[in-house]
Amino acid sequence: MKISVELTLTPLQDDFEPPIINFIKKLRNSGLTVLENPLSTQVYGDYDQVMGLLQSQIRDTFENLEHVVLSMKLVKSDRSDYEPHF
């Protein structure tokens, strides 16, 4: 089963960029389809692969940051090729 996941990582600290960059780089190195925009990062692929990656990367990020928020949306389908039709 294919899924699409949208993630927004928000470290609650002054120096917030390095943890976000580190998180995104680890997602990029996964071999999955990863797209970014200024507000979020999207990961696309097989459910078990995406969720396995997210489980380990979220755990690692949470263990290394004292205060952090992660917003996540899941869609059952691979929407990586979406283009507006209007």
JOBEL-V424743 format. One line per field, one symbol per residue. phi: phi as a letter, one per 40 degrees, with the letter a starting at -180 (. if undefined). psi: psi as a letter, one per 30 degrees, with the letter a starting at -180 (. if undefined). A space follows every 50 residues. Layout:
phi: ???
psi: ???
This chain:
phi: .cbbbbbbcbccaccccdccccdccccdccgccbbbacbabbbbicdccc ccccdcccddccccbcbabbbabbbcicbcccbdbb
psi: kklkkkkjkjkileifeeeeeeeeeeeegfflkkkllfflkkkkakeeee eeeeeeeeeeeeffkekkkjkkkkkiljgfgkkkg.
